Amino acid sequence: MTLGLDARLGDVRRFLEKVWWHVLPEVPGGKLAKLRYAKSDVFYRVDNRAEGLRQAEAGLREPSAVRWLEDHVGHDEVLYHIGAGVGTFALLAAKLRNGSGQGRVLAFESDPVLLERLLDNIAINRCAGKVVPVPLHLSSGRGPVREGLAFRLDDLLATFDLPRPQHVLLEAGRELEVLEGADRTFRETSLKSVLLGGGRDAAAGTPGFLEERGFRPGPLPRLWVRQA
Amino acid sequence: MKVLFMMHTINRLRNFDGVVRALADRGHTVRLAFLQKGELKLPESLQHPRIEVGASAKGRADEWRRYTRSLRRMADALRYLRPMYRRAGKLRDRAFEGIDFPFGQAIVVLYYFGWLRFLFVPLIARLLSFLERMVPSDELRINAFIREQKPDVILVSPLVQRGSEYQVDYVKGAHDLGIPVAVLPFSWDNLTNKGLMRVIPDRVLVWNQTQKDEAVGLHGVPHDRVSICGAWRFDQFFAMKPRTTKEEFCRLLTLDPARPLISYLCSSEFTSANEMDFVREWIRAIRRSPDAVLRSCGLMIRPYPDHVRAWSEADWSEFKNVAVVPGALFGQSRDASWGDQVLYDTLHHSSAVVGLNTSAMIEAAILSKPVHTILVKQFRGGQADTLHFHYFLNVNGGLLSVAKDLKRHCEQLVRSVNAPAARAEKSDRFIEAFVRPQGLDRESTPRVVEEIERLAASPKESRVAPAWETALRPRVLSALRSLNFGFGRMNLSMGWGWFAKGKLVDWVRSYWRRRYATASGGALAQRPTDKVRLDYPGKEIYICANSDQERRWQARSPSKEPWTVRWLEQHVAEGGVFYDIGSRLGVFAILAAKLRNGHSQKIIAFEPRMPSFIRLCENIRLNDCAKKVMAVPLPLASKTALNQDAGPEAPSLAFRLDELVEKHDLPKPAHIRLDCAGQELSILEGAARTLSDESLKTMLVEMSPAVSGPVTDYMRGKGFILAEKFEKHGIFLRDDRKASA
């Protein structure tokens, strides 16, 4: 056998992936897949195999985010997920509370394509009320921009009686813009921790911004916690 | 004596025409039987009163036919899991193509677990050969066909190739009817890189000792049943004479006759897909060579016969003194040997020959030409990893001058071009072992004919199946039936398709659905399925529709509300920011955008319901209006607050229009269309300052009878008059505009 072990395992894996895709149940618009996470069942709709696999492993790819949810986010606390995408992570956060507690996840997502998936996934997982989709584009300024109508997070919190966040997961592409529009929110002491997404375009100014508002690097990568 | 010669298709005849002709000349009747139907036209050289031609009975007529093809293909595929084929990944892939899913794939998976392989592969092979033994000969069709022909001897070719699995039944039939049967391989690589024989014929006629070893070692044919005859297909080639002189030949190809020629022989698609790029690289390497003679050589490229056209039509103008040899160089001909003549002349005038892995290299060796090859990594699967390529390297000292890269290859070519005779000895030695093992001057065809005659004369008894075989057969058949083994009744390449349709998958899916997602099917909205054109004649506007209701009503909104369209054309099309509040799928927002080509002012479509908002965005994209129309997923209300009308699970952020305009930098509207199913009055109350602003010129408001009065009063207070009233809508114009008119 001249093929390396990796190549052999790769073949087996690709084969198993094909089987996996074929046995997934169908739902309108795609197939129904399950997140690879042992502690709760999170389902989501997918259109194609590659994307499905990427999503399925979302929890595995970001173990620190999962540990943050398990260890730091309490059952009665409110989590803002900014740039929620198709919502697998927001749903995971909601499912971890297991029905108890008053906590909510506010999932901010402005891209209509992702938003549609997000709504479907909330329906599939019966998480209406636990995960609240907010279809607004958060930014540092106001008014019409390319992505739609932009809002500042501070304005939204000042205007509406929204639950105040104790934790923020920030995965929107332009992190610093979002943060600049949320200056007051981040100064509030009720906000305990912030987890930054591991995107390539993470802005250089973000650590400075958080430090200035009383956050220090936490025990997990990219996690910032408020100093007591 | 009557010979029944089974062949797959008539183009296979080109390798046997000498043998067939010789049999007829010796007074035997030859009945050629091909699988193909329709008109079968023999070449001129075979027009003979004792040569008959016709179709053969294709396959079995009994129930076993459902299972035999799968069974045999699986056995073929299994052979590529043997250690000697460990490098032949490409052959393995080809063998496993179209193998029915669970078995084929399961074998591959087993294969990758080394220790399981040694346990299971021989076991499965045993099982398959046992099943093959259980398959009886087919009385209904195959044996009936043989009886009708009354042959004294049956010849079968190639038996081992994919697609000729049905020929196994002819061998079985011949055994059961007591008629001697011989197998003739079609080409030099048949015994290694095709399938297995499965049923041992009475005689296997092979070219040389190498093939004999394979027949014995790989196919399990007993020693005494294999006869070495030499490669009969090259007898005519040995006898050929060049048709042209070098000058004439070069003139036909527009090459320089003063320079030496090198020919490149292309290989099949399987060996080297996209060989053209490599050939260009090869030519460039030669043109860059330090040796002046080699640099200026004439280069002839002989395409593989299936691809002559593509190669002739390709653009070779970047090179000088290079020609593609067309198939019909000496004019069109009906005869296959005419193509051989072109090949003969091509090789004859060459000083050296280059190729990757093709049988034309044997023909080059027959003409005592030095033959070169380059080991190309990209074609490894079809070249170095195949077993038959190693004949060229090993048989009687080997034929090829092998180079690992183009630089060394050019160095070798220089030596061959300068002294072709020195290299000729190598080719002759190879031919002596591989093509004419009886002696270089002895033809092979008489030897084949002699073997066939001897076989026909030898007595043979009909095979009687042992009692246990007969007793077991119906049980095996019913077992296969209940397993649904093979599934290959109509289409063998179903593979995954069958699996996807199969009961197993249905069961897994339904289990999963029951277990986890009982409610989800209903919870999901239907996806948009098609797009329909809006019935507005002037513009091409499409909307996504996923139900008949949408197709019928949304697509026809312009004709249902002609007044809205008129209002859009008269007022909105002139320009100015347009708010479409309660936009739904965006029909009117997009129509407005299309009506006002050139105006860059924004159109803002408000749609608070999520499913509609998503569809609105889709429609905007579909009509390419993203630069003109902005969708806003917010409800408007009389006061800015969290709106929990839809229940506490789905709160939404309701804004006053005034606040959005003043605080969030929305451009001030010139036109507003308001269609919000009863919410009109509260929205208008939240827009008091916007309505008072002079920049707002016209409004179209839906007014159900209940709110008609209050809305009209409210608007009058803001300086508007009701200009027109329709069934459900009213058009308001600013008062001063009317006064000035």
Interface residues (C-beta under 8 A of the other chain):
Chain A: M1 T2 R8 L9 D11 V12 F15 K18 H22 V23 L24 P25 E26 V27 P28 G29 L32 K34 D41 F43 R45 P112 V113 L115 E116 L119 D120 A123 I124 R126 A128 G129 V132 P133 V134 P135 L136 R142 G143 P144 G148 L149 F151 D155 L156 T159 F160 D161 L162
Chain B: R86 R87 Q105 V108 V109 Y112 G114 W496 F499 A500 V505 V508 R509 S510 W512 R513 Y516 A517 A519 S520 G521 A523 L524 A525 Q526 R527 K602 I604 M610 P611 F613 I614 C617 E618 M630 A631 V632 P633 L634 T640 A641 L642 P648 E649 A650 P651 L653 E659 L660 K663 H664 D665 L666 P667
